Amino acid sequence: MSLGLGIVLFAIGAVFAFALNVAVDWINLQMVGYILMAAGAVVIILGIILLVRRRSAVSTSRTTVDPATGSRVTRNETSQTDDGTTY
């Protein structure tokens, strides 16, 4: 979603900066276009960073029989790291 928003902001900013030839007294549309293009670039970069840093989780469930008591023991383990490796 953030990549699409960044592309839309960048495209609208490019239209304002380069394609419109309208003079408005109270606002500079070319500057608004440059600001929208910069905001779109920032959103695209943040979106890519968030996609790369997506966390992964591994869940393991083991059931064993305790030889001393004869009862079943269930162990649940979850591993999660920031760089995508699991252990």
PDB file of N, CA, C and O in Angstrom:
ATOM      1  N   MET A   1       0.818  -1.184   0.000  1.00  0.00           N
ATOM      2  CA  MET A   1       0.000   0.000   0.000  1.00  0.00           C
ATOM      3  C   MET A   1       0.866   1.253   0.000  1.00  0.00           C
ATOM      4  O   MET A   1       0.560   2.214  -0.707  1.00  0.00           O
ATOM      5  N   SER A   2       1.930   1.256   0.775  1.00  0.00           N
ATOM      6  CA  SER A   2       2.758   2.454   0.850  1.00  0.00           C
ATOM      7  C   SER A   2       3.516   2.698  -0.452  1.00  0.00           C
ATOM      8  O   SER A   2       3.782   3.846  -0.808  1.00  0.00           O
ATOM      9  N   LEU A   3       3.861   1.632  -1.160  1.00  0.00           N
ATOM     10  CA  LEU A   3       4.533   1.825  -2.441  1.00  0.00           C
ATOM     11  C   LEU A   3       3.597   2.481  -3.447  1.00  0.00           C
ATOM     12  O   LEU A   3       4.004   3.374  -4.191  1.00  0.00           O
ATOM     13  N   GLY A   4       2.352   2.042  -3.468  1.00  0.00           N
ATOM     14  CA  GLY A   4       1.375   2.643  -4.378  1.00  0.00           C
ATOM     15  C   GLY A   4       1.110   4.096  -4.051  1.00  0.00           C
ATOM     16  O   GLY A   4       1.007   4.928  -4.953  1.00  0.00           O
ATOM     17  N   LEU A   5       0.996   4.415  -2.762  1.00  0.00           N
ATOM     18  CA  LEU A   5       0.790   5.801  -2.347  1.00  0.00           C
ATOM     19  C   LEU A   5       1.980   6.665  -2.749  1.00  0.00           C
ATOM     20  O   LEU A   5       1.799   7.791  -3.213  1.00  0.00           O
ATOM     21  N   GLY A   6       3.176   6.158  -2.579  1.00  0.00           N
ATOM     22  CA  GLY A   6       4.364   6.912  -2.971  1.00  0.00           C
ATOM     23  C   GLY A   6       4.416   7.187  -4.458  1.00  0.00           C
ATOM     24  O   GLY A   6       4.785   8.281  -4.885  1.00  0.00           O
ATOM     25  N   ILE A   7       4.046   6.189  -5.247  1.00  0.00           N
ATOM     26  CA  ILE A   7       4.049   6.368  -6.707  1.00  0.00           C
ATOM     27  C   ILE A   7       2.990   7.386  -7.114  1.00  0.00           C
ATOM     28  O   ILE A   7       3.239   8.218  -7.987  1.00  0.00           O
ATOM     29  N   VAL A   8       1.817   7.334  -6.495  1.00  0.00           N
ATOM     30  CA  VAL A   8       0.754   8.292  -6.819  1.00  0.00           C
ATOM     31  C   VAL A   8       1.180   9.711  -6.447  1.00  0.00           C
ATOM     32  O   VAL A   8       0.995  10.640  -7.232  1.00  0.00           O
ATOM     33  N   LEU A   9       1.751   9.881  -5.249  1.00  0.00           N
ATOM     34  CA  LEU A   9       2.223  11.213  -4.846  1.00  0.00           C
ATOM     35  C   LEU A   9       3.293  11.732  -5.799  1.00  0.00           C
ATOM     36  O   LEU A   9       3.276  12.904  -6.175  1.00  0.00           O
ATOM     37  N   PHE A  10       4.205  10.880  -6.183  1.00  0.00           N
ATOM     38  CA  PHE A  10       5.269  11.291  -7.091  1.00  0.00           C
ATOM     39  C   PHE A  10       4.702  11.682  -8.454  1.00  0.00           C
ATOM     40  O   PHE A  10       5.128  12.677  -9.042  1.00  0.00           O
ATOM     41  N   ALA A  11       3.744  10.904  -8.957  1.00  0.00           N
ATOM     42  CA  ALA A  11       3.155  11.201 -10.267  1.00  0.00           C
ATOM     43  C   ALA A  11       2.365  12.508 -10.236  1.00  0.00           C
ATOM     44  O   ALA A  11       2.476  13.315 -11.159  1.00  0.00           O
ATOM     45  N   ILE A  12       1.579  12.723  -9.202  1.00  0.00           N
ATOM     46  CA  ILE A  12       0.820  13.975  -9.098  1.00  0.00           C
ATOM     47  C   ILE A  12       1.773  15.159  -8.965  1.00  0.00           C
ATOM     48  O   ILE A  12       1.545  16.212  -9.559  1.00  0.00           O
ATOM     49  N   GLY A  13       2.831  14.989  -8.192  1.00  0.00           N
ATOM     50  CA  GLY A  13       3.827  16.049  -8.064  1.00  0.00           C
ATOM     51  C   GLY A  13       4.512  16.355  -9.380  1.00  0.00           C
ATOM     52  O   GLY A  13       4.782  17.517  -9.681  1.00  0.00           O
ATOM     53  N   ALA A  14       4.797  15.329 -10.170  1.00  0.00           N
ATOM     54  CA  ALA A  14       5.430  15.547 -11.478  1.00  0.00           C
ATOM     55  C   ALA A  14       4.497  16.302 -12.416  1.00  0.00           C
ATOM     56  O   ALA A  14       4.944  17.157 -13.180  1.00  0.00           O
ATOM     57  N   VAL A  15       3.213  15.994 -12.365  1.00  0.00           N
ATOM     58  CA  VAL A  15       2.243  16.722 -13.191  1.00  0.00           C
ATOM     59  C   VAL A  15       2.207  18.186 -12.762  1.00  0.00           C
ATOM     60  O   VAL A  15       2.229  19.079 -13.609  1.00  0.00           O
ATOM     61  N   PHE A  16       2.152  18.439 -11.458  1.00  0.00           N
ATOM     62  CA  PHE A  16       2.124  19.823 -10.971  1.00  0.00           C
ATOM     63  C   PHE A  16       3.402  20.572 -11.337  1.00  0.00           C
ATOM     64  O   PHE A  16       3.351  21.744 -11.711  1.00  0.00           O
ATOM     65  N   ALA A  17       4.550  19.899 -11.231  1.00  0.00           N
ATOM     66  CA  ALA A  17       5.822  20.573 -11.443  1.00  0.00           C
ATOM     67  C   ALA A  17       6.136  20.806 -12.917  1.00  0.00           C
ATOM     68  O   ALA A  17       6.699  21.841 -13.274  1.00  0.00           O
ATOM     69  N   PHE A  18       5.776  19.853 -13.775  1.00  0.00           N
ATOM     70  CA  PHE A  18       6.250  19.929 -15.156  1.00  0.00           C
ATOM     71  C   PHE A  18       5.149  20.096 -16.208  1.00  0.00           C
ATOM     72  O   PHE A  18       5.419  20.641 -17.278  1.00  0.00           O
ATOM     73  N   ALA A  19       3.930  19.650 -15.943  1.00  0.00           N
ATOM     74  CA  ALA A  19       2.918  19.634 -16.996  1.00  0.00           C
ATOM     75  C   ALA A  19       1.933  20.795 -16.914  1.00  0.00           C
ATOM     76  O   ALA A  19       1.399  21.214 -17.940  1.00  0.00           O
ATOM     77  N   LEU A  20       1.684  21.312 -15.741  1.00  0.00           N
ATOM     78  CA  LEU A  20       0.721  22.405 -15.618  1.00  0.00           C
ATOM     79  C   LEU A  20       1.378  23.734 -15.969  1.00  0.00           C
ATOM     80  O   LEU A  20       2.502  24.028 -15.562  1.00  0.00           O
ATOM     81  N   ASN A  21       0.651  24.509 -16.724  1.00  0.00           N
ATOM     82  CA  ASN A  21       1.124  25.839 -17.091  1.00  0.00           C
ATOM     83  C   ASN A  21       0.069  26.860 -16.670  1.00  0.00           C
ATOM     84  O   ASN A  21      -0.400  27.666 -17.474  1.00  0.00           O
ATOM     85  N   VAL A  22      -0.290  26.802 -15.385  1.00  0.00           N
ATOM     86  CA  VAL A  22      -1.330  27.660 -14.844  1.00  0.00           C
ATOM     87  C   VAL A  22      -0.692  28.566 -13.794  1.00  0.00           C
ATOM     88  O   VAL A  22       0.070  28.102 -12.947  1.00  0.00           O
ATOM     89  N   ALA A  23      -1.006  29.846 -13.855  1.00  0.00           N
ATOM     90  CA  ALA A  23      -0.482  30.796 -12.882  1.00  0.00           C
ATOM     91  C   ALA A  23      -1.569  31.117 -11.862  1.00  0.00           C
ATOM     92  O   ALA A  23      -2.641  31.607 -12.215  1.00  0.00           O
ATOM     93  N   VAL A  24      -1.280  30.837 -10.603  1.00  0.00           N
ATOM     94  CA  VAL A  24      -2.190  31.147  -9.515  1.00  0.00           C
ATOM     95  C   VAL A  24      -1.447  32.118  -8.600  1.00  0.00           C
ATOM     96  O   VAL A  24      -0.291  31.883  -8.250  1.00  0.00           O
ATOM     97  N   ASP A  25      -2.111  33.206  -8.213  1.00  0.00           N
ATOM     98  CA  ASP A  25      -1.445  34.242  -7.432  1.00  0.00           C
ATOM     99  C   ASP A  25      -1.100  33.805  -6.010  1.00  0.00           C
ATOM    100  O   ASP A  25      -0.067  34.215  -5.480  1.00  0.00           O
ATOM    101  N   TRP A  26      -1.926  32.996  -5.390  1.00  0.00           N
ATOM    102  CA  TRP A  26      -1.757  32.705  -3.975  1.00  0.00           C
ATOM    103  C   TRP A  26      -0.961  31.438  -3.690  1.00  0.00           C
ATOM    104  O   TRP A  26      -0.689  31.149  -2.524  1.00  0.00           O
ATOM    105  N   ILE A  27      -0.572  30.660  -4.720  1.00  0.00           N
ATOM    106  CA  ILE A  27       0.216  29.446  -4.495  1.00  0.00           C
ATOM    107  C   ILE A  27       1.086  29.171  -5.716  1.00  0.00           C
ATOM    108  O   ILE A  27       0.677  29.415  -6.851  1.00  0.00           O
ATOM    109  N   ASN A  28       2.263  28.671  -5.475  1.00  0.00           N
ATOM    110  CA  ASN A  28       3.178  28.289  -6.539  1.00  0.00           C
ATOM    111  C   ASN A  28       3.002  26.791  -6.794  1.00  0.00           C
ATOM    112  O   ASN A  28       3.469  25.966  -6.009  1.00  0.00           O
ATOM    113  N   LEU A  29       2.332  26.447  -7.883  1.00  0.00           N
ATOM    114  CA  LEU A  29       2.026  25.042  -8.172  1.00  0.00           C
ATOM    115  C   LEU A  29       3.277  24.231  -8.485  1.00  0.00           C
ATOM    116  O   LEU A  29       3.310  23.025  -8.240  1.00  0.00           O
ATOM    117  N   GLN A  30       4.304  24.877  -9.022  1.00  0.00           N
ATOM    118  CA  GLN A  30       5.536  24.158  -9.301  1.00  0.00           C
ATOM    119  C   GLN A  30       6.205  23.725  -7.988  1.00  0.00           C
ATOM    120  O   GLN A  30       6.729  22.614  -7.904  1.00  0.00           O
ATOM    121  N   MET A  31       6.191  24.577  -6.977  1.00  0.00           N
ATOM    122  CA  MET A  31       6.776  24.216  -5.674  1.00  0.00           C
ATOM    123  C   MET A  31       5.959  23.116  -5.000  1.00  0.00           C
ATOM    124  O   MET A  31       6.523  22.220  -4.372  1.00  0.00           O
ATOM    125  N   VAL A  32       4.631  23.182  -5.126  1.00  0.00           N
ATOM    126  CA  VAL A  32       3.771  22.126  -4.581  1.00  0.00           C
ATOM    127  C   VAL A  32       4.104  20.797  -5.252  1.00  0.00           C
ATOM    128  O   VAL A  32       4.129  19.757  -4.595  1.00  0.00           O
ATOM    129  N   GLY A  33       4.360  20.828  -6.555  1.00  0.00           N
ATOM    130  CA  GLY A  33       4.746  19.622  -7.274  1.00  0.00           C
ATOM    131  C   GLY A  33       6.045  19.029  -6.766  1.00  0.00           C
ATOM    132  O   GLY A  33       6.156  17.816  -6.591  1.00  0.00           O
ATOM    133  N   TYR A  34       7.033  19.892  -6.528  1.00  0.00           N
ATOM    134  CA  TYR A  34       8.308  19.401  -5.997  1.00  0.00           C
ATOM    135  C   TYR A  34       8.140  18.814  -4.595  1.00  0.00           C
ATOM    136  O   TYR A  34       8.760  17.803  -4.262  1.00  0.00           O
ATOM    137  N   ILE A  35       7.309  19.443  -3.783  1.00  0.00           N
ATOM    138  CA  ILE A  35       7.064  18.926  -2.431  1.00  0.00           C
ATOM    139  C   ILE A  35       6.371  17.570  -2.502  1.00  0.00           C
ATOM    140  O   ILE A  35       6.731  16.656  -1.759  1.00  0.00           O
ATOM    141  N   LEU A  36       5.386  17.425  -3.379  1.00  0.00           N
ATOM    142  CA  LEU A  36       4.700  16.138  -3.522  1.00  0.00           C
ATOM    143  C   LEU A  36       5.648  15.061  -4.049  1.00  0.00           C
ATOM    144  O   LEU A  36       5.567  13.908  -3.625  1.00  0.00           O
ATOM    145  N   MET A  37       6.539  15.422  -4.961  1.00  0.00           N
ATOM    146  CA  MET A  37       7.507  14.448  -5.471  1.00  0.00           C
ATOM    147  C   MET A  37       8.456  13.996  -4.362  1.00  0.00           C
ATOM    148  O   MET A  37       8.777  12.812  -4.267  1.00  0.00           O
ATOM    149  N   ALA A  38       8.903  14.925  -3.527  1.00  0.00           N
ATOM    150  CA  ALA A  38       9.786  14.557  -2.420  1.00  0.00           C
ATOM    151  C   ALA A  38       9.055  13.669  -1.416  1.00  0.00           C
ATOM    152  O   ALA A  38       9.618  12.692  -0.923  1.00  0.00           O
ATOM    153  N   ALA A  39       7.806  14.008  -1.116  1.00  0.00           N
ATOM    154  CA  ALA A  39       7.027  13.177  -0.187  1.00  0.00           C
ATOM    155  C   ALA A  39       6.805  11.785  -0.770  1.00  0.00           C
ATOM    156  O   ALA A  39       6.875  10.795  -0.043  1.00  0.00           O
ATOM    157  N   GLY A  40       6.542  11.698  -2.059  1.00  0.00           N
ATOM    158  CA  GLY A  40       6.375  10.396  -2.696  1.00  0.00           C
ATOM    159  C   GLY A  40       7.639   9.565  -2.643  1.00  0.00           C
ATOM    160  O   GLY A  40       7.580   8.356  -2.422  1.00  0.00           O
ATOM    161  N   ALA A  41       8.793  10.208  -2.846  1.00  0.00           N
ATOM    162  CA  ALA A  41      10.064   9.477  -2.765  1.00  0.00           C
ATOM    163  C   ALA A  41      10.306   8.959  -1.352  1.00  0.00           C
ATOM    164  O   ALA A  41      10.777   7.836  -1.173  1.00  0.00           O
ATOM    165  N   VAL A  42       9.984   9.775  -0.348  1.00  0.00           N
ATOM    166  CA  VAL A  42      10.169   9.342   1.046  1.00  0.00           C
ATOM    167  C   VAL A  42       9.254   8.167   1.360  1.00  0.00           C
ATOM    168  O   VAL A  42       9.679   7.211   2.008  1.00  0.00           O
ATOM    169  N   VAL A  43       8.004   8.224   0.910  1.00  0.00           N
ATOM    170  CA  VAL A  43       7.057   7.130   1.168  1.00  0.00           C
ATOM    171  C   VAL A  43       7.507   5.850   0.477  1.00  0.00           C
ATOM    172  O   VAL A  43       7.382   4.765   1.046  1.00  0.00           O
ATOM    173  N   ILE A  44       8.024   5.959  -0.732  1.00  0.00           N
ATOM    174  CA  ILE A  44       8.521   4.773  -1.454  1.00  0.00           C
ATOM    175  C   ILE A  44       9.702   4.158  -0.702  1.00  0.00           C
ATOM    176  O   ILE A  44       9.753   2.940  -0.528  1.00  0.00           O
ATOM    177  N   ILE A  45      10.641   4.977  -0.258  1.00  0.00           N
ATOM    178  CA  ILE A  45      11.809   4.459   0.468  1.00  0.00           C
ATOM    179  C   ILE A  45      11.386   3.798   1.771  1.00  0.00           C
ATOM    180  O   ILE A  45      11.876   2.718   2.104  1.00  0.00           O
ATOM    181  N   LEU A  46      10.477   4.436   2.518  1.00  0.00           N
ATOM    182  CA  LEU A  46       9.993   3.827   3.760  1.00  0.00           C
ATOM    183  C   LEU A  46       9.246   2.517   3.488  1.00  0.00           C
ATOM    184  O   LEU A  46       9.383   1.561   4.252  1.00  0.00           O
ATOM    185  N   GLY A  47       8.474   2.465   2.427  1.00  0.00           N
ATOM    186  CA  GLY A  47       7.764   1.237   2.076  1.00  0.00           C
ATOM    187  C   GLY A  47       8.717   0.096   1.756  1.00  0.00           C
ATOM    188  O   GLY A  47       8.483  -1.045   2.153  1.00  0.00           O
ATOM    189  N   ILE A  48       9.789   0.404   1.041  1.00  0.00           N
ATOM    190  CA  ILE A  48      10.779  -0.629   0.723  1.00  0.00           C
ATOM    191  C   ILE A  48      11.483  -1.106   1.992  1.00  0.00           C
ATOM    192  O   ILE A  48      11.713  -2.303   2.165  1.00  0.00           O
ATOM    193  N   ILE A  49      11.824  -0.172   2.877  1.00  0.00           N
ATOM    194  CA  ILE A  49      12.480  -0.553   4.132  1.00  0.00           C
ATOM    195  C   ILE A  49      11.565  -1.443   4.965  1.00  0.00           C
ATOM    196  O   ILE A  49      12.020  -2.433   5.538  1.00  0.00           O
ATOM    197  N   LEU A  50      10.285  -1.102   5.038  1.00  0.00           N
ATOM    198  CA  LEU A  50       9.354  -1.915   5.814  1.00  0.00           C
ATOM    199  C   LEU A  50       9.136  -3.293   5.197  1.00  0.00           C
ATOM    200  O   LEU A  50       8.925  -4.264   5.924  1.00  0.00           O
ATOM    201  N   LEU A  51       9.182  -3.395   3.879  1.00  0.00           N
ATOM    202  CA  LEU A  51       9.063  -4.707   3.239  1.00  0.00           C
ATOM    203  C   LEU A  51      10.272  -5.587   3.528  1.00  0.00           C
ATOM    204  O   LEU A  51      10.136  -6.796   3.716  1.00  0.00           O
ATOM    205  N   VAL A  52      11.446  -4.982   3.564  1.00  0.00           N
ATOM    206  CA  VAL A  52      12.669  -5.751   3.812  1.00  0.00           C
ATOM    207  C   VAL A  52      12.718  -6.224   5.259  1.00  0.00           C
ATOM    208  O   VAL A  52      13.194  -7.324   5.540  1.00  0.00           O
ATOM    209  N   ARG A  53      12.227  -5.396   6.175  1.00  0.00           N
ATOM    210  CA  ARG A  53      12.314  -5.727   7.598  1.00  0.00           C
ATOM    211  C   ARG A  53      11.129  -6.534   8.103  1.00  0.00           C
ATOM    212  O   ARG A  53      10.935  -6.644   9.314  1.00  0.00           O
ATOM    213  N   ARG A  54      10.350  -7.090   7.224  1.00  0.00           N
ATOM    214  CA  ARG A  54       9.193  -7.876   7.656  1.00  0.00           C
ATOM    215  C   ARG A  54       9.652  -9.038   8.523  1.00  0.00           C
ATOM    216  O   ARG A  54      10.575  -9.771   8.169  1.00  0.00           O
ATOM    217  N   ARG A  55       9.008  -9.189   9.635  1.00  0.00           N
ATOM    218  CA  ARG A  55       9.401 -10.232  10.588  1.00  0.00           C
ATOM    219  C   ARG A  55       8.798 -11.574  10.194  1.00  0.00           C
ATOM    220  O   ARG A  55       7.712 -11.653   9.620  1.00  0.00           O
ATOM    221  N   SER A  56       9.530 -12.609  10.519  1.00  0.00           N
ATOM    222  CA  SER A  56       9.017 -13.955  10.281  1.00  0.00           C
ATOM    223  C   SER A  56       8.976 -14.691  11.608  1.00  0.00           C
ATOM    224  O   SER A  56       9.787 -14.436  12.498  1.00  0.00           O
ATOM    225  N   ALA A  57       8.038 -15.594  11.731  1.00  0.00           N
ATOM    226  CA  ALA A  57       7.882 -16.357  12.972  1.00  0.00           C
ATOM    227  C   ALA A  57       7.786 -17.837  12.642  1.00  0.00           C
ATOM    228  O   ALA A  57       7.185 -18.228  11.641  1.00  0.00           O
ATOM    229  N   VAL A  58       8.382 -18.649  13.493  1.00  0.00           N
ATOM    230  CA  VAL A  58       8.315 -20.097  13.362  1.00  0.00           C
ATOM    231  C   VAL A  58       7.763 -20.641  14.667  1.00  0.00           C
ATOM    232  O   VAL A  58       8.248 -20.304  15.748  1.00  0.00           O
ATOM    233  N   SER A  59       6.762 -21.471  14.561  1.00  0.00           N
ATOM    234  CA  SER A  59       6.169 -22.077  15.747  1.00  0.00           C
ATOM    235  C   SER A  59       6.343 -23.584  15.654  1.00  0.00           C
ATOM    236  O   SER A  59       5.996 -24.192  14.641  1.00  0.00           O
ATOM    237  N   THR A  60       6.876 -24.183  16.704  1.00  0.00           N
ATOM    238  CA  THR A  60       7.116 -25.619  16.744  1.00  0.00           C
ATOM    239  C   THR A  60       6.368 -26.207  17.923  1.00  0.00           C
ATOM    240  O   THR A  60       6.442 -25.686  19.036  1.00  0.00           O
ATOM    241  N   SER A  61       5.654 -27.280  17.683  1.00  0.00           N
ATOM    242  CA  SER A  61       4.921 -27.954  18.752  1.00  0.00           C
ATOM    243  C   SER A  61       5.397 -29.407  18.808  1.00  0.00           C
ATOM    244  O   SER A  61       5.352 -30.123  17.807  1.00  0.00           O
ATOM    245  N   ARG A  62       5.855 -29.834  19.993  1.00  0.00           N
ATOM    246  CA  ARG A  62       6.331 -31.204  20.177  1.00  0.00           C
ATOM    247  C   ARG A  62       5.556 -31.865  21.302  1.00  0.00           C
ATOM    248  O   ARG A  62       5.297 -31.259  22.342  1.00  0.00           O
ATOM    249  N   THR A  63       5.199 -33.089  21.080  1.00  0.00           N
ATOM    250  CA  THR A  63       4.538 -33.870  22.119  1.00  0.00           C
ATOM    251  C   THR A  63       5.384 -35.104  22.387  1.00  0.00           C
ATOM    252  O   THR A  63       5.682 -35.871  21.471  1.00  0.00           O
ATOM    253  N   THR A  64       5.767 -35.291  23.626  1.00  0.00           N
ATOM    254  CA  THR A  64       6.571 -36.449  24.015  1.00  0.00           C
ATOM    255  C   THR A  64       5.936 -37.103  25.234  1.00  0.00           C
ATOM    256  O   THR A  64       5.094 -36.511  25.910  1.00  0.00           O
ATOM    257  N   VAL A  65       6.352 -38.320  25.499  1.00  0.00           N
ATOM    258  CA  VAL A  65       5.871 -39.049  26.662  1.00  0.00           C
ATOM    259  C   VAL A  65       6.974 -39.078  27.697  1.00  0.00           C
ATOM    260  O   VAL A  65       8.094 -39.496  27.403  1.00  0.00           O
ATOM    261  N   ASP A  66       6.667 -38.634  28.916  1.00  0.00           N
ATOM    262  CA  ASP A  66       7.629 -38.637  30.014  1.00  0.00           C
ATOM    263  C   ASP A  66       7.753 -40.064  30.535  1.00  0.00           C
ATOM    264  O   ASP A  66       6.765 -40.629  31.005  1.00  0.00           O
ATOM    265  N   PRO A  67       8.965 -40.672  30.461  1.00  0.00           N
ATOM    266  CA  PRO A  67       9.106 -42.062  30.879  1.00  0.00           C
ATOM    267  C   PRO A  67       8.874 -42.267  32.374  1.00  0.00           C
ATOM    268  O   PRO A  67       8.461 -43.358  32.768  1.00  0.00           O
ATOM    269  N   ALA A  68       9.114 -41.291  33.205  1.00  0.00           N
ATOM    270  CA  ALA A  68       8.974 -41.458  34.650  1.00  0.00           C
ATOM    271  C   ALA A  68       7.508 -41.527  35.067  1.00  0.00           C
ATOM    272  O   ALA A  68       7.128 -42.358  35.892  1.00  0.00           O
ATOM    273  N   THR A  69       6.703 -40.667  34.502  1.00  0.00           N
ATOM    274  CA  THR A  69       5.294 -40.617  34.928  1.00  0.00           C
ATOM    275  C   THR A  69       4.348 -41.216  33.906  1.00  0.00           C
ATOM    276  O   THR A  69       3.207 -41.537  34.238  1.00  0.00           O
ATOM    277  N   GLY A  70       4.797 -41.373  32.677  1.00  0.00           N
ATOM    278  CA  GLY A  70       3.937 -41.917  31.631  1.00  0.00           C
ATOM    279  C   GLY A  70       2.967 -40.893  31.058  1.00  0.00           C
ATOM    280  O   GLY A  70       2.063 -41.260  30.307  1.00  0.00           O
ATOM    281  N   SER A  71       3.136 -39.605  31.399  1.00  0.00           N
ATOM    282  CA  SER A  71       2.222 -38.575  30.898  1.00  0.00           C
ATOM    283  C   SER A  71       2.817 -37.891  29.670  1.00  0.00           C
ATOM    284  O   SER A  71       4.024 -37.936  29.430  1.00  0.00           O
ATOM    285  N   ARG A  72       1.953 -37.273  28.919  1.00  0.00           N
ATOM    286  CA  ARG A  72       2.389 -36.570  27.718  1.00  0.00           C
ATOM    287  C   ARG A  72       2.767 -35.141  28.070  1.00  0.00           C
ATOM    288  O   ARG A  72       2.095 -34.476  28.857  1.00  0.00           O
ATOM    289  N   VAL A  73       3.856 -34.687  27.470  1.00  0.00           N
ATOM    290  CA  VAL A  73       4.350 -33.331  27.681  1.00  0.00           C
ATOM    291  C   VAL A  73       4.344 -32.626  26.332  1.00  0.00           C
ATOM    292  O   VAL A  73       4.886 -33.143  25.356  1.00  0.00           O
ATOM    293  N   THR A  74       3.730 -31.446  26.277  1.00  0.00           N
ATOM    294  CA  THR A  74       3.684 -30.657  25.050  1.00  0.00           C
ATOM    295  C   THR A  74       4.511 -29.399  25.249  1.00  0.00           C
ATOM    296  O   THR A  74       4.335 -28.675  26.229  1.00  0.00           O
ATOM    297  N   ARG A  75       5.412 -29.145  24.315  1.00  0.00           N
ATOM    298  CA  ARG A  75       6.263 -27.957  24.373  1.00  0.00           C
ATOM    299  C   ARG A  75       6.019 -27.124  23.120  1.00  0.00           C
ATOM    300  O   ARG A  75       6.072 -27.643  22.005  1.00  0.00           O
ATOM    301  N   ASN A  76       5.754 -25.843  23.301  1.00  0.00           N
ATOM    302  CA  ASN A  76       5.583 -24.911  22.182  1.00  0.00           C
ATOM    303  C   ASN A  76       6.734 -23.926  22.184  1.00  0.00           C
ATOM    304  O   ASN A  76       7.040 -23.330  23.217  1.00  0.00           O
ATOM    305  N   GLU A  77       7.381 -23.748  21.031  1.00  0.00           N
ATOM    306  CA  GLU A  77       8.490 -22.810  20.892  1.00  0.00           C
ATOM    307  C   GLU A  77       8.192 -21.873  19.735  1.00  0.00           C
ATOM    308  O   GLU A  77       7.683 -22.293  18.696  1.00  0.00           O
ATOM    309  N   THR A  78       8.511 -20.606  19.925  1.00  0.00           N
ATOM    310  CA  THR A  78       8.372 -19.617  18.863  1.00  0.00           C
ATOM    311  C   THR A  78       9.665 -18.827  18.773  1.00  0.00           C
ATOM    312  O   THR A  78      10.146 -18.305  19.778  1.00  0.00           O
ATOM    313  N   SER A  79      10.232 -18.736  17.570  1.00  0.00           N
ATOM    314  CA  SER A  79      11.448 -17.982  17.346  1.00  0.00           C
ATOM    315  C   SER A  79      11.155 -16.858  16.379  1.00  0.00           C
ATOM    316  O   SER A  79      10.456 -17.048  15.383  1.00  0.00           O
ATOM    317  N   GLN A  80      11.700 -15.668  16.677  1.00  0.00           N
ATOM    318  CA  GLN A  80      11.445 -14.524  15.824  1.00  0.00           C
ATOM    319  C   GLN A  80      12.637 -13.586  15.894  1.00  0.00           C
ATOM    320  O   GLN A  80      13.097 -13.239  16.981  1.00  0.00           O
ATOM    321  N   THR A  81      13.144 -13.171  14.717  1.00  0.00           N
ATOM    322  CA  THR A  81      14.263 -12.248  14.665  1.00  0.00           C
ATOM    323  C   THR A  81      13.952 -11.116  13.700  1.00  0.00           C
ATOM    324  O   THR A  81      13.042 -11.216  12.877  1.00  0.00           O
ATOM    325  N   ASP A  82      14.718 -10.040  13.812  1.00  0.00           N
ATOM    326  CA  ASP A  82      14.512  -8.874  12.950  1.00  0.00           C
ATOM    327  C   ASP A  82      15.061  -9.078  11.544  1.00  0.00           C
ATOM    328  O   ASP A  82      14.521  -8.528  10.583  1.00  0.00           O
ATOM    329  N   ASP A  83      16.128  -9.862  11.413  1.00  0.00           N
ATOM    330  CA  ASP A  83      16.748 -10.001  10.103  1.00  0.00           C
ATOM    331  C   ASP A  83      16.193 -11.149   9.270  1.00  0.00           C
ATOM    332  O   ASP A  83      16.724 -11.446   8.201  1.00  0.00           O
ATOM    333  N   GLY A  84      15.134 -11.798   9.743  1.00  0.00           N
ATOM    334  CA  GLY A  84      14.488 -12.837   8.970  1.00  0.00           C
ATOM    335  C   GLY A  84      14.984 -14.229   9.245  1.00  0.00           C
ATOM    336  O   GLY A  84      14.404 -15.185   8.730  1.00  0.00           O
ATOM    337  N   THR A  85      16.044 -14.399  10.045  1.00  0.00           N
ATOM    338  CA  THR A  85      16.528 -15.737  10.351  1.00  0.00           C
ATOM    339  C   THR A  85      15.770 -16.277  11.553  1.00  0.00           C
ATOM    340  O   THR A  85      15.443 -15.541  12.484  1.00  0.00           O
ATOM    341  N   THR A  86      15.501 -17.555  11.515  1.00  0.00           N
ATOM    342  CA  THR A  86      14.793 -18.198  12.603  1.00  0.00           C
ATOM    343  C   THR A  86      15.640 -19.335  13.151  1.00  0.00           C
ATOM    344  O   THR A  86      16.398 -19.979  12.426  1.00  0.00           O
ATOM    345  N   TYR A  87      15.492 -19.558  14.426  1.00  0.00           N
ATOM    346  CA  TYR A  87      16.210 -20.659  15.053  1.00  0.00           C
ATOM    347  C   TYR A  87      15.420 -21.209  16.191  1.00  0.00           C
ATOM    348  O   TYR A  87      15.861 -22.150  16.851  1.00  0.00           O
TER     349      TYR A  87
END
